[in-house]
């Protein structure tokens, strides 16, 4: 399915944030916003649902913690028990204070690496993928808002210009759903 979208370019992040609120209050649907850096409050202004990535990071950390406990118990107690510095090797809990740094590091390792993979999958950023940025200036100093065109394009164009847009253009958007 193909439909028209209006692309409005802004020079300032505060103007963009105010414009996003005005566009939503006007009843228009914002497809996407491209910015050169994160804009605080933009997700709320766009009406996006809160992310659940923090829960995912916690789960990944727990997986790393459990993996480290299993790994150290297997290596140091079951497979190859050694008397290192007089530490007993009869049970895992007797050596646990010495294993705390390893448990911490494996928790952070698993959370960090699995979160990067999750971010790439969630963002659909695959290796060797071409960029889908509609205007390369948004990686430098411009802010771009894509609004679905529903109705008169002249009215929407003039409305976006009134919100502070420096450039307004109309393009075809091809859905791949």
GROMACS elastic network, one bead per residue, 0.5 to 0.9 nm:
[ bonds ]
;  ai    aj funct       b0    kb
    1   173     6  0.84999   500
    1   174     6  0.61417   500
    1   175     6  0.56259   500
    1   176     6  0.77748   500
    1   177     6  0.83063   500
    2   172     6  0.66479   500
    2   173     6  0.56581   500
    2   175     6  0.62236   500
    3   148     6  0.78350   500
    3   149     6  0.76808   500
    3   171     6  0.85543   500
    3   172     6  0.57980   500
    3   173     6  0.54307   500
    3   174     6  0.67798   500
    3   175     6  0.82345   500
    4   147     6  0.88685   500
    4   148     6  0.65091   500
    4   149     6  0.55692   500
    4   150     6  0.83323   500
    4   170     6  0.67918   500
    4   171     6  0.56762   500
    4   173     6  0.57698   500
    4   174     6  0.87201   500
    5    31     6  0.82346   500
    5   146     6  0.62734   500
    5   147     6  0.54897   500
    5   149     6  0.50457   500
    5   150     6  0.86742   500
    5   169     6  0.85101   500
    5   170     6  0.58060   500
    5   171     6  0.54524   500
    5   172     6  0.61370   500
    5   173     6  0.62787   500
    6   145     6  0.80467   500
    6   146     6  0.56352   500
    6   147     6  0.51442   500
    6   148     6  0.63238   500
    6   149     6  0.62117   500
    6   153     6  0.81152   500
    6   156     6  0.80503   500
    6   157     6  0.74856   500
    6   168     6  0.68709   500
    6   169     6  0.57143   500
    6   171     6  0.63133   500
    6   172     6  0.87324   500
    7   144     6  0.65322   500
    7   145     6  0.56704   500
    7   147     6  0.64779   500
    7   148     6  0.89753   500
    7   167     6  0.80001   500
    7   168     6  0.56114   500
    7   169     6  0.52334   500
    7   170     6  0.61038   500
    7   171     6  0.73483   500
    8   143     6  0.81902   500
    8   144     6  0.55927   500
    8   145     6  0.52317   500
    8   146     6  0.65245   500
    8   147     6  0.79704   500
    8   157     6  0.83929   500
    8   160     6  0.67745   500
    8   161     6  0.79865   500
    8   165     6  0.56910   500
    8   166     6  0.73990   500
    8   167     6  0.57356   500
    8   169     6  0.66427   500
    8   170     6  0.88562   500
    9    16     6  0.86081   500
    9   138     6  0.87493   500
    9   142     6  0.65687   500
    9   143     6  0.55041   500
    9   145     6  0.64927   500
    9   146     6  0.89615   500
    9   164     6  0.87573   500
    9   165     6  0.54033   500
    9   166     6  0.57729   500
    9   167     6  0.51507   500
    9   168     6  0.64452   500
    9   169     6  0.87759   500
   10    13     6  0.75430   500
   10    15     6  0.71288   500
   10    16     6  0.61087   500
   10   142     6  0.59519   500
   10   144     6  0.62765   500
   10   145     6  0.81192   500
   10   164     6  0.67558   500
   10   166     6  0.56297   500
   10   167     6  0.73369   500
   11    15     6  0.76853   500
   11    16     6  0.79327   500
   11   141     6  0.70584   500
   11   142     6  0.53003   500
   11   143     6  0.62794   500
   11   164     6  0.85552   500
   11   165     6  0.76975   500
   11   166     6  0.70810   500
   12    15     6  0.53504   500
   12    16     6  0.62666   500
   12    17     6  0.87789   500
   12   141     6  0.84086   500
   12   142     6  0.74426   500
   12   143     6  0.72045   500
   13    17     6  0.61085   500
   13    18     6  0.86274   500
   13    35     6  0.82536   500
   13    39     6  0.67792   500
   13   142     6  0.86644   500
   13   143     6  0.70535   500
   14    17     6  0.51089   500
   14    18     6  0.62718   500
   14    19     6  0.85230   500
   14    39     6  0.86238   500
   15    18     6  0.52041   500
   15    19     6  0.60400   500
   15    20     6  0.86262   500
   15   163     6  0.76088   500
   15   164     6  0.64297   500
   15   165     6  0.83618   500
   16    20     6  0.60742   500
   16    21     6  0.86970   500
   16    42     6  0.88321   500
   16   143     6  0.70842   500
   16   144     6  0.83472   500
   16   145     6  0.80830   500
   16   163     6  0.82478   500
   16   164     6  0.77249   500
   16   165     6  0.81008   500
   17    20     6  0.51962   500
   17    21     6  0.65279   500
   17    22     6  0.88085   500
   17    39     6  0.80461   500
   17    40     6  0.89064   500
   17    41     6  0.77475   500
   17    42     6  0.62519   500
   17    45     6  0.70061   500
   17    46     6  0.89131   500
   18    21     6  0.52904   500
   18    22     6  0.63348   500
   18    23     6  0.87422   500
   18    45     6  0.84172   500
   18   163     6  0.77342   500
   19    23     6  0.60009   500
   19    24     6  0.85291   500
   19   160     6  0.77152   500
   19   162     6  0.89822   500
   19   163     6  0.52494   500
   19   164     6  0.71604   500
   19   165     6  0.83604   500
   20    23     6  0.51644   500
   20    24     6  0.62185   500
   20    25     6  0.85311   500
   20    30     6  0.79357   500
   20    33     6  0.89841   500
   20    42     6  0.79953   500
   20    45     6  0.63446   500
   20    46     6  0.65277   500
   20   145     6  0.79931   500
   20   163     6  0.87673   500
   21    24     6  0.52742   500
   21    25     6  0.60706   500
   21    26     6  0.85580   500
   21    45     6  0.55958   500
   21    46     6  0.71879   500
   22    26     6  0.60639   500
   22    27     6  0.87967   500
   22   163     6  0.74445   500
   23    26     6  0.50421   500
   23    27     6  0.66331   500
   23    28     6  0.57072   500
   23    29     6  0.77417   500
   23    30     6  0.77454   500
   23   147     6  0.84082   500
   23   159     6  0.84624   500
   23   160     6  0.78089   500
   23   163     6  0.83458   500
   24    27     6  0.51729   500
   24    28     6  0.54234   500
   24    29     6  0.66413   500
   24    30     6  0.74039   500
   24    45     6  0.81595   500
   24    46     6  0.73333   500
   24    47     6  0.85703   500
   25    28     6  0.75602   500
   28   147     6  0.69359   500
   28   148     6  0.69986   500
   28   149     6  0.80554   500
   28   150     6  0.77135   500
   28   156     6  0.89759   500
   29   146     6  0.87757   500
   29   147     6  0.58288   500
   29   148     6  0.56252   500
   29   149     6  0.83136   500
   29   150     6  0.86898   500
   30    33     6  0.76554   500
   30    46     6  0.73092   500
   30   145     6  0.71805   500
   30   146     6  0.58803   500
   30   148     6  0.62649   500
   31   145     6  0.77364   500
   31   146     6  0.53306   500
   31   147     6  0.55058   500
   31   148     6  0.63329   500
   32    46     6  0.89340   500
   32   144     6  0.82759   500
   32   145     6  0.60582   500
   32   146     6  0.52889   500
   32   147     6  0.74390   500
   33    42     6  0.88609   500
   33    46     6  0.88706   500
   33   143     6  0.73683   500
   33   144     6  0.56244   500
   33   146     6  0.61976   500
   33   147     6  0.89432   500
   34    37     6  0.88566   500
   34   133     6  0.77104   500
   34   134     6  0.86478   500
   34   135     6  0.87116   500
   34   138     6  0.61885   500
   34   139     6  0.83099   500
   34   142     6  0.84547   500
   34   143     6  0.58081   500
   34   144     6  0.50539   500
   34   145     6  0.64582   500
   34   146     6  0.84280   500
   35    38     6  0.67795   500
   35    39     6  0.75122   500
   35   138     6  0.55130   500
   35   139     6  0.68540   500
   35   140     6  0.85964   500
   35   141     6  0.80538   500
   35   142     6  0.68005   500
   35   144     6  0.66178   500
   35   145     6  0.87903   500
   36    39     6  0.88974   500
   36   137     6  0.83096   500
   36   138     6  0.52726   500
   36   140     6  0.57099   500
   36   141     6  0.61761   500
   36   142     6  0.68773   500
   36   143     6  0.69691   500
   37   139     6  0.80076   500
   37   140     6  0.89031   500
   37   141     6  0.89133   500
   38    42     6  0.82729   500
   39    42     6  0.56521   500
   39    43     6  0.84096   500
   40    43     6  0.78068   500
   40    44     6  0.89294   500
   41    44     6  0.53994   500
   41    45     6  0.62184   500
   41    46     6  0.87012   500
   42    46     6  0.60557   500
   42    47     6  0.85236   500
   42    48     6  0.87955   500
   43    46     6  0.51803   500
   43    47     6  0.62176   500
   43    48     6  0.53440   500
   43    49     6  0.79080   500
   43    50     6  0.82234   500
   44    48     6  0.60095   500
   44    49     6  0.79479   500
   44    50     6  0.84801   500
   45    48     6  0.78124   500
   48    51     6  0.86138   500
   51    54     6  0.75427   500
   51    55     6  0.89728   500
   52    55     6  0.55597   500
   52    56     6  0.66743   500
   52    57     6  0.89939   500
   53    57     6  0.61526   500
   53    58     6  0.86463   500
   53   115     6  0.81084   500
   53   118     6  0.86253   500
   53   119     6  0.86134   500
   54    57     6  0.50396   500
   54    58     6  0.62718   500
   54    59     6  0.86997   500
   55    58     6  0.51008   500
   55    59     6  0.62787   500
   55    60     6  0.86513   500
   56    59     6  0.51208   500
   56    60     6  0.61689   500
   56    61     6  0.85966   500
   56   111     6  0.85074   500
   56   115     6  0.76673   500
   56   118     6  0.86910   500
   57    60     6  0.50452   500
   57    61     6  0.61367   500
   57    62     6  0.86725   500
   57   110     6  0.88796   500
   57   111     6  0.54509   500
   57   112     6  0.77702   500
   57   114     6  0.79247   500
   57   115     6  0.62511   500
   58    61     6  0.50309   500
   58    62     6  0.62793   500
   58    63     6  0.86924   500
   58   111     6  0.72190   500
   59    62     6  0.50629   500
   59    63     6  0.62527   500
   59    64     6  0.86924   500
   59   111     6  0.78980   500
   60    63     6  0.50314   500
   60    64     6  0.63072   500
   60    65     6  0.87002   500
   60   107     6  0.76885   500
   60   108     6  0.88311   500
   60   110     6  0.59777   500
   60   112     6  0.82963   500
   60   114     6  0.66848   500
   60   115     6  0.77054   500
   61    64     6  0.50369   500
   61    65     6  0.61912   500
   61    66     6  0.86849   500
   61   106     6  0.80081   500
   61   108     6  0.63188   500
   61   109     6  0.80153   500
   61   110     6  0.59222   500
   61   112     6  0.83254   500
   62    66     6  0.61143   500
   62    67     6  0.83686   500
   62   107     6  0.66439   500
   62   110     6  0.85965   500
   62   111     6  0.82536   500
   63    66     6  0.52489   500
   63    67     6  0.59914   500
   63    68     6  0.85553   500
   63   107     6  0.73948   500
   63   110     6  0.72428   500
   63   111     6  0.82651   500
   64    67     6  0.50028   500
   64    68     6  0.60637   500
   64    69     6  0.86321   500
   64   103     6  0.77771   500
   64   104     6  0.87109   500
   64   105     6  0.86716   500
   64   106     6  0.52959   500
   64   108     6  0.74592   500
   64   109     6  0.72414   500
   64   110     6  0.50239   500
   64   111     6  0.70825   500
   65    68     6  0.51910   500
   65    69     6  0.63028   500
   65    70     6  0.86782   500
   65   103     6  0.56133   500
   65   104     6  0.72308   500
   65   105     6  0.87237   500
   65   106     6  0.62633   500
   65   108     6  0.87142   500
   65   110     6  0.84174   500
   66    69     6  0.51581   500
   66    70     6  0.61671   500
   66    71     6  0.84796   500
   66   103     6  0.83460   500
   66   107     6  0.84419   500
   67    70     6  0.51409   500
   67    71     6  0.59295   500
   67    72     6  0.85333   500
   67   103     6  0.86183   500
   67   106     6  0.78469   500
   67   107     6  0.86092   500
   68    72     6  0.59790   500
   68    73     6  0.83310   500
   68    99     6  0.89326   500
   68   102     6  0.70509   500
   68   103     6  0.54780   500
   68   104     6  0.87218   500
   68   105     6  0.88547   500
   68   106     6  0.60526   500
   68   107     6  0.77695   500
   69    72     6  0.53800   500
   69    73     6  0.60202   500
   69    74     6  0.84848   500
   69    92     6  0.86978   500
   69    99     6  0.83620   500
   69   102     6  0.88390   500
   69   103     6  0.67753   500
   70    73     6  0.52267   500
   70    74     6  0.60803   500
   70    75     6  0.85619   500
   71    74     6  0.52176   500
   71    75     6  0.60340   500
   71    76     6  0.83389   500
   72    75     6  0.50935   500
   72    76     6  0.55711   500
   72    77     6  0.74712   500
   72    92     6  0.81701   500
   72    99     6  0.76545   500
   72   102     6  0.85704   500
   72   103     6  0.88802   500
   73    76     6  0.55682   500
   73    77     6  0.52028   500
   73    78     6  0.65431   500
   73    79     6  0.85303   500
   73    91     6  0.82596   500
   73    92     6  0.58355   500
   74    77     6  0.57652   500
   74    79     6  0.56944   500
   74    80     6  0.81177   500
   75    78     6  0.62257   500
   75    79     6  0.52056   500
   75    80     6  0.59473   500
   75    81     6  0.75047   500
   76    79     6  0.65756   500
   76    80     6  0.57021   500
   76    81     6  0.51109   500
   76    82     6  0.70617   500
   76    89     6  0.72137   500
   76    92     6  0.81858   500
   77    80     6  0.63990   500
   77    82     6  0.79733   500
   77    89     6  0.56921   500
   77    90     6  0.66293   500
   77    91     6  0.65520   500
   77    92     6  0.65255   500
   78    81     6  0.63395   500
   78    89     6  0.89029   500
   78    90     6  0.88940   500
   81    88     6  0.89980   500
   81    89     6  0.57515   500
   81    90     6  0.80110   500
   82    87     6  0.85136   500
   82    88     6  0.82832   500
   82    89     6  0.64479   500
   83    86     6  0.56348   500
   83    87     6  0.58311   500
   83    88     6  0.63870   500
   83    89     6  0.65006   500
   84    87     6  0.57069   500
   84    88     6  0.81197   500
   84    89     6  0.86805   500
   85    88     6  0.89440   500
   87    94     6  0.80401   500
   87    95     6  0.68781   500
   88    91     6  0.75135   500
   88    94     6  0.66644   500
   88    95     6  0.69224   500
   89    92     6  0.73072   500
   89    94     6  0.75197   500
   89    95     6  0.71912   500
   90    93     6  0.89821   500
   90    94     6  0.75591   500
   90    95     6  0.88494   500
   91    94     6  0.56325   500
   91    95     6  0.71977   500
   92    95     6  0.54467   500
   92    96     6  0.61451   500
   93    97     6  0.82197   500
   94    97     6  0.78039   500
   95    98     6  0.56794   500
   95    99     6  0.66269   500
   96   100     6  0.64008   500
   97   100     6  0.54932   500
   97   101     6  0.84211   500
   98   101     6  0.72407   500
   98   102     6  0.83103   500
   99   102     6  0.53608   500
   99   103     6  0.62723   500
   99   104     6  0.87879   500
  100   103     6  0.50416   500
  100   104     6  0.61793   500
  100   105     6  0.86455   500
  101   104     6  0.50991   500
  101   105     6  0.61492   500
  101   106     6  0.86092   500
  102   105     6  0.51293   500
  102   106     6  0.60839   500
  102   107     6  0.84771   500
  103   106     6  0.53054   500
  103   107     6  0.61359   500
  103   108     6  0.87531   500
  104   107     6  0.51521   500
  104   108     6  0.63629   500
  104   109     6  0.85831   500
  105   108     6  0.52097   500
  105   109     6  0.59630   500
  105   110     6  0.86019   500
  106   110     6  0.59982   500
  106   111     6  0.83758   500
  107   110     6  0.54766   500
  107   111     6  0.61561   500
  107   112     6  0.85485   500
  108   111     6  0.51730   500
  108   112     6  0.59225   500
  108   113     6  0.84526   500
  109   112     6  0.53586   500
  109   113     6  0.61026   500
  109   114     6  0.83548   500
  110   113     6  0.54213   500
  110   114     6  0.58221   500
  110   115     6  0.81352   500
  111   114     6  0.54980   500
  111   115     6  0.58576   500
  111   116     6  0.86157   500
  112   115     6  0.52263   500
  112   116     6  0.63585   500
  112   117     6  0.88956   500
  113   116     6  0.52620   500
  113   117     6  0.65203   500
  113   118     6  0.87072   500
  114   117     6  0.50837   500
  114   118     6  0.60531   500
  114   119     6  0.85143   500
  115   119     6  0.59211   500
  115   120     6  0.85097   500
  116   119     6  0.50640   500
  116   120     6  0.62463   500
  116   121     6  0.86397   500
  117   120     6  0.52050   500
  117   121     6  0.62018   500
  117   122     6  0.85457   500
  118   121     6  0.51087   500
  118   122     6  0.59181   500
  118   123     6  0.83726   500
  119   122     6  0.51011   500
  119   123     6  0.59100   500
  119   124     6  0.82271   500
  119   125     6  0.82848   500
  120   123     6  0.51934   500
  120   124     6  0.57899   500
  120   126     6  0.67180   500
  121   125     6  0.64063   500
  121   126     6  0.73378   500
  122   125     6  0.78605   500
  123   126     6  0.86743   500
  125   128     6  0.87402   500
  125   129     6  0.68154   500
  125   131     6  0.88611   500
  126   129     6  0.55366   500
  126   130     6  0.89737   500
  127   130     6  0.89473   500
  129   132     6  0.88473   500
  131   134     6  0.86951   500
  132   135     6  0.89641   500
  133   136     6  0.64551   500
  133   138     6  0.79598   500
  133   139     6  0.87560   500
  134   138     6  0.85162   500
  134   144     6  0.86690   500
  135   138     6  0.59866   500
  135   139     6  0.82747   500
  135   142     6  0.88990   500
  135   144     6  0.78490   500
  136   139     6  0.58160   500
  136   140     6  0.75658   500
  136   142     6  0.88772   500
  137   140     6  0.52222   500
  137   141     6  0.62817   500
  137   142     6  0.56033   500
  137   143     6  0.80956   500
  137   144     6  0.89494   500
  138   141     6  0.59415   500
  138   143     6  0.55054   500
  138   144     6  0.66352   500
  139   142     6  0.73077   500
  139   143     6  0.86627   500
  148   173     6  0.89615   500
  149   152     6  0.76695   500
  149   153     6  0.65853   500
  149   156     6  0.75515   500
  149   170     6  0.86086   500
  150   153     6  0.77808   500
  150   156     6  0.86656   500
  151   155     6  0.82230   500
  151   156     6  0.80940   500
  152   155     6  0.55111   500
  152   156     6  0.66023   500
  152   157     6  0.87552   500
  153   156     6  0.51714   500
  153   157     6  0.59438   500
  153   158     6  0.85361   500
  153   170     6  0.83217   500
  154   157     6  0.50357   500
  154   158     6  0.60932   500
  154   159     6  0.84264   500
  155   158     6  0.53135   500
  155   159     6  0.60556   500
  155   160     6  0.86438   500
  156   160     6  0.60955   500
  156   161     6  0.85240   500
  157   160     6  0.52439   500
  157   161     6  0.62317   500
  157   162     6  0.87172   500
  157   168     6  0.64519   500
  157   169     6  0.79339   500
  157   170     6  0.87157   500
  158   161     6  0.50024   500
  158   162     6  0.62350   500
  158   163     6  0.87870   500
  158   168     6  0.88056   500
  159   162     6  0.50958   500
  159   163     6  0.64782   500
  160   163     6  0.50567   500
  160   164     6  0.68226   500
  160   165     6  0.59117   500
  160   168     6  0.73973   500
  161   164     6  0.54323   500
  161   166     6  0.68581   500
  161   167     6  0.75796   500
  161   168     6  0.71467   500
  162   165     6  0.70987   500
  165   168     6  0.67617   500
